[in-house]
Amino acid sequence: MTLTQANHKTAVMIQETQEQLMNKIGDGNYTELIRDGITLVDFYAPWCLPCLRMEKEIEDFASANPKINVYKYNIDNGTTIWNAIKSEFKIRSIPFIVLYHNGEVVASGIGYKTAEDLQKMLDNL
């Protein structure tokens, strides 16, 4: 097995573990799931190293804020919402975070974020 194959296999295993731990959101249920309350959506890809590094930060944020809906949107598995988000926010890279309140965007951020960064986004609402 080459190093590239090993890295891909590791990324796939990490993705499968992440998907078991976090709520998934996709094109089919996106609008419904962001509609009520405060919702954080993490746009990521399993091949994105900053996204993988940020996973623990997202989990820590979710644990500290149990009343907040936290979802992960894999940009490789859904394109309709991702294309709309990219266009609206002029996004060219991930990770990308969107914070909604009752379906309305109230904050967003691009790049690696710590749990503390995410908490500041929430606290500034």
Summary of the structure (lengths in Angstrom):
residues: 125
radius of gyration: 14.3
end to end distance: 48.5
largest distance: 48.5
contacts: 365
relative contact order: 0.19
helix: 47%
strand: 22%
